[in-house]
Amino acid sequence: MVIVFALAAAVLYGSADFLGGAASRRLRAASVLTVSAPVGAAVLLVAALLAGGSPAAAGVPWAAASGACGGVGLIVFYAGLAAGPMRVVAPVSALVSTVLPATVP
């Protein structure tokens, strides 16, 4: 089951990155995020409600900081996709987002 979830996550992330990059070529990155971020938040909220449980108070500041950093990261990513060739920007961003968390303690 873990492999199915990993495959689904890879397909969804890949398609979201491609579609967001294609949209950011025609519109500003902030405009693309104005539509895509609330849709993603709604899907995440539904998934969290279906999973059950309650949030820990200690995790709320970390979640807020993570959301802010993720938003800035998406703006930079979409701006990069709009400015440069997708075949270069997407692999570089994937490499950095994989290597950075793995190497920073």
N, C-alpha and C positions, 0 to 999 in steps of 0.2 A: 504494500500500500504506500510505503514511503516513496518508492520509485515513481508511482503514479502521481503523487503530489509534487515531487520534484520536476517531473516532466511537464505537468500542468503549469507550474510556476514559471518554468523556463519559456514555455510557449507564450504565456500571458505577458511576461516581462518583455520578451522579444517583440511581440506584436505591438505592445503599448509603446515601446521605444521607437519602433519604426513608424507607427502612425503619428505619434507626437512629433517626430522629426519631420515627417512629410508635411504635417500641418504647420509647423513652425517655419517652413520655407515660404509659405504664403502669408502667414500672420505673424505678429510679434509673439515672442515666447511668453510674455505675461498674459496675452490674450488666450493662448492655448491652455495655459495653466488655470485661467479663470474658469474654464469649462471642465477641464479634466480633473482638477483637484477635488472639487465638490462631489463629482461622480465617484471618484475613488474613495473618498471619505464615507460616502453613503454605503458603498459595497463593504467597506471595512467595518462599519457600524453594524450592518446586518450580520456579518460573519462573527463579530464579537458577541452579539446578542444570542446567536445560535450556539456559540461555544459555551456560554454560561459562565458562572463564576462572578467574582466582584474584583474591581481593581484595587491594588494595594496603594495606600496613600503615598508611600515612599517612592513609587514608580511614576507618579504623575509629573513631577518636574523633569524627569528624564524623558518621558514621553513627549512633553512640550518642547524640550530642547531638540529631540530627535525630529519632530515634525518641522520645526523651524529650519534645521540644517538640511533636511530632505527637500523642503521647498526651495531653498537657495540652490541646492544641487541640481534640481530639475530645471530651474531657470538657466543656470550655466550650461547644462547639458543641451537643452533645446536651443539656446543661443549658439552653441558650438555646432549643432546639427544644421542650423540655418546658415551659418557662415562658411562651413567647410564641407568637404565631401563626406557623405554618410559612411562610406566604406573605411574611412580613416578615423572619424570621431567615435563611432560606436565601439570598435575594438579597443581603442585607447581608454575610453571611459570604463569599459568592462574590466580591463586589466587593472586600472587604478582602483576601482571599487572592490576588486578581489584581493589585490596585494596589500593595500593599505590596512584594512582591518586584520589581515593575517599577520602582519609584521609589527604593528604597534601594540605594545602590551596593555 
